[in-house]
Amino acid sequence: MATEAEPRRIQSVDRAFEILRRIGENGSSTVSELAAEVGLSPGAVHTHLSTLKSNGFVAQEDGKYKLGMEFIPFSERVRNQTNLYRAGKAEVDKLAHEHDAVAHLVTEYEGQVLILYEMSGENAVGKEIHTAKREQPQEHIHCTAAGKAILAYLPDSRVEEIVEEYGLPPYTTHTITDEETLYEELAEIREQQYAINNEEVLHGNRGIGAPVIDDEEELLGAISISGPANNWRTEQSEDELVESVIRSANNVEINVHTETQSI
């Protein structure tokens, strides 16, 4: 009998979602490949795929299955129902075009960073890299500006859980890989109200992020901007960017409040 801590589950639905995750990770898969990965017979996998295909969630092409177009309107509905997205989209656009960089609006999802919205300035550098990141949540958030801004405002116990689950792997020689150093920086972020990614994910790329917090002091996510490190090395240019990102975060908070009050 299922307990309150272990809710009842429909095994066939779990298996269908596992198949979808595998297809998403692989890009496309054959029936035999999926059968080997999820531990089901090819016949059982084919039955799942046929059901998913009839509902538009997978498509078949050249003997392989890929995610279906039905996910597009579903994902748009989810995003449009998110207060943070509705309140922050215009601020992200403004940041990106004002500084000709890549701006992001993100939230924490199961210990990872999920990009709700992103915009690039006309001549922004690194657009392709950021586009690829949007396809799945970022597993390691200790080295991004938005991620550190989020970690700084999560409860200590939650930060410890995230670090324990995902670790602090190095992406560059600048990445923080020591827990004590990370916690010291998170305390500094809370004091100054912004975070810096100093080439910690990619050499030559620098980022600035600020948290977005609602009226109940609950963390909603973060807004950030990234661009070439060489362009942002002077104290004046960084101060201007920090001020701009913090102002955008505050504007998003006001927008969230206004929207909440109008409901």
C-alpha positions in Angstrom: 0.0 0.0 0.0 1.3 3.5 -0.9 2.1 5.7 2.0 1.8 9.5 2.2 5.5 9.8 1.6 5.2 7.4 -1.4 2.2 8.4 -3.4 0.6 5.9 -5.8 2.0 6.0 -9.3 0.9 4.6 -12.7 3.8 2.6 -14.0 2.8 2.9 -17.6 2.8 6.7 -17.4 6.2 6.7 -15.7 7.5 4.6 -18.5 6.1 6.9 -21.1 7.8 9.9 -19.5 11.0 8.0 -19.3 10.8 7.2 -23.0 10.2 10.9 -23.8 13.2 12.0 -21.6 15.4 9.5 -23.5 14.2 10.8 -26.8 14.8 14.4 -25.7 18.3 13.6 -24.5 19.2 11.6 -27.6 17.6 13.9 -30.2 16.1 10.9 -31.9 16.0 7.2 -31.2 14.9 3.8 -32.7 12.6 1.4 -31.0 15.5 -1.0 -30.2 17.6 1.8 -28.8 14.8 2.9 -26.5 14.0 -0.7 -25.4 17.6 -1.2 -24.3 17.7 2.1 -22.4 14.4 1.8 -20.5 14.5 -1.9 -20.0 11.3 -2.8 -21.9 10.6 -5.1 -24.8 10.6 -3.5 -28.3 6.9 -4.4 -28.5 6.1 -2.5 -25.3 8.1 0.5 -26.4 6.4 0.6 -29.7 3.0 0.6 -28.0 4.0 3.6 -25.9 5.4 5.4 -29.0 2.3 4.7 -31.0 0.1 6.2 -28.2 2.5 9.2 -27.9 2.6 9.7 -31.7 -1.2 9.7 -32.0 -1.3 12.5 -29.4 1.4 14.5 -31.1 4.1 14.1 -28.5 6.5 12.1 -30.7 7.0 12.1 -34.4 8.5 9.3 -36.6 11.1 10.1 -39.2 13.4 7.7 -41.1 12.7 4.9 -38.7 13.5 7.0 -35.6 11.4 8.8 -33.1 11.8 12.4 -32.0 9.8 14.8 -29.8 6.6 16.0 -31.4 5.3 19.5 -32.2 2.6 19.2 -29.5 5.3 20.2 -26.9 5.6 23.7 -28.4 2.1 25.0 -27.4 2.4 23.1 -24.1 5.7 24.8 -23.2 4.3 28.2 -24.3 1.3 27.8 -22.0 3.5 26.9 -19.1 5.8 29.9 -19.6 2.9 32.3 -20.2 1.3 31.2 -16.9 4.5 32.1 -15.0 4.3 35.5 -13.2 8.1 35.9 -13.5 8.0 35.6 -17.2 5.2 38.0 -17.8 6.7 40.5 -15.4 10.3 40.2 -16.7 10.2 39.8 -20.5 10.3 43.5 -21.3 13.1 44.1 -18.9 15.2 41.3 -20.5 14.6 42.8 -23.9 15.7 46.3 -22.7 18.8 44.9 -21.0 19.9 43.0 -24.1 19.4 45.9 -26.5 20.7 48.6 -24.2 24.0 46.8 -23.7 24.2 44.8 -26.9 24.6 41.6 -24.9 22.7 38.4 -24.0 20.2 38.9 -21.2 18.4 36.0 -19.4 15.4 35.5 -17.1 15.8 32.3 -15.1 14.3 30.4 -12.2 15.4 27.5 -10.1 14.0 24.1 -11.0 14.9 21.0 -9.0 18.3 22.4 -8.2 19.0 23.6 -11.7 18.7 26.8 -13.6 15.8 26.9 -16.1 15.8 29.7 -18.7 12.3 31.2 -19.0 13.3 33.9 -21.5 16.4 35.1 -23.3 17.2 37.9 -25.7 20.3 38.9 -27.6 21.4 42.4 -28.7 22.0 42.9 -32.4 25.8 42.3 -32.1 25.8 40.2 -29.0 28.7 37.7 -28.8 28.1 34.0 -28.0 24.4 33.8 -29.2 24.9 30.2 -30.4 26.2 29.0 -27.1 23.3 30.5 -25.1 20.8 29.1 -27.6 22.0 25.6 -27.0 21.7 26.0 -23.2 18.0 26.7 -23.5 17.3 23.1 -24.5 17.6 21.8 -21.0 18.0 23.1 -17.4 21.6 24.0 -16.5 22.7 21.3 -14.1 25.5 23.3 -12.3 24.4 26.7 -11.2 27.4 27.5 -8.9 29.3 29.1 -11.7 26.7 31.3 -13.5 25.8 34.8 -12.4 22.1 34.1 -12.3 22.7 30.8 -10.6 24.8 32.3 -7.8 22.2 35.1 -7.4 19.6 32.3 -6.8 21.8 30.2 -4.5 22.5 33.3 -2.4 18.8 33.7 -1.5 17.8 30.1 -1.1 17.7 28.6 2.4 21.1 27.2 3.5 19.7 23.7 3.7 18.5 23.9 0.1 21.9 25.1 -1.1 23.5 22.2 0.8 21.2 19.8 -1.0 21.9 21.2 -4.4 25.7 21.1 -3.8 25.5 17.5 -2.5 23.4 16.4 -5.5 25.3 18.2 -8.3 28.7 18.9 -6.8 30.9 21.9 -7.8 32.7 20.7 -10.9 35.2 23.0 -12.6 34.3 24.4 -16.0 37.3 26.8 -16.2 40.3 27.7 -14.0 38.0 30.4 -12.5 35.2 28.1 -11.3 34.6 27.9 -7.6 35.0 24.3 -6.6 35.3 24.6 -2.8 32.1 24.8 -0.6 33.6 27.2 1.9 34.6 29.6 -0.8 31.2 29.3 -2.4 29.4 30.1 0.8 31.6 33.1 1.4 30.7 34.4 -2.0 27.0 33.8 -1.5 27.2 35.9 1.7 28.9 38.7 -0.3 26.2 38.5 -3.0 23.4 39.0 -0.4 25.2 42.0 0.9 25.8 43.7 -2.4 22.6 42.3 -4.1 24.3 41.1 -7.3 26.5 38.2 -8.5 29.4 38.0 -10.9 30.4 35.2 -13.2 34.0 35.9 -13.8 34.7 33.6 -16.7 33.6 30.7 -14.5 31.7 28.8 -17.2 33.5 29.9 -20.3 36.9 31.7 -20.8 36.3 35.1 -22.2 32.7 35.3 -21.0 31.5 37.4 -18.0 28.1 37.8 -16.5 26.2 39.8 -13.9 23.0 38.7 -12.2 20.6 39.9 -9.6 17.8 38.1 -7.7 14.1 38.7 -8.2 12.2 38.5 -4.9 8.4 39.0 -4.3 6.6 40.9 -1.5 6.7 37.9 0.7 10.5 37.7 0.5 10.2 34.6 -1.6 12.8 34.1 -4.3 11.3 34.0 -7.8 14.4 33.7 -9.9 17.0 36.0 -11.3 17.8 38.3 -14.2 21.3 38.4 -15.7 23.4 39.7 -18.6 26.5 38.2 -20.2 29.1 39.3 -22.7 32.8 39.5 -23.6 35.0 39.8 -20.5 37.4 42.2 -22.2 34.6 44.7 -22.8 33.6 44.7 -19.1 36.9 44.8 -17.3 37.0 48.6 -16.5 35.5 49.6 -13.1 33.2 52.1 -14.8 31.7 49.7 -17.3 31.1 47.0 -14.7 29.5 49.6 -12.3 27.2 50.7 -15.0 26.2 47.1 -15.9 25.7 46.2 -12.2 23.5 49.2 -11.7 21.5 48.4 -14.8 21.0 44.7 -13.8 19.9 45.6 -10.3 17.5 48.2 -11.6 16.0 45.7 -14.0 15.5 43.2 -11.2 13.8 45.8 -9.1 11.5 46.7 -12.0 10.6 43.0 -12.4 9.7 42.9 -8.7 7.5 45.9 -9.1 5.8 44.3 -12.2 5.2 41.1 -10.2 3.6 43.0 -7.4 1.4 45.0 -9.8 0.3 41.9 -11.5 -0.4 40.1 -8.3 -2.5 43.0 -7.0 -4.6 43.1 -10.1 -5.6 39.5 -9.9 
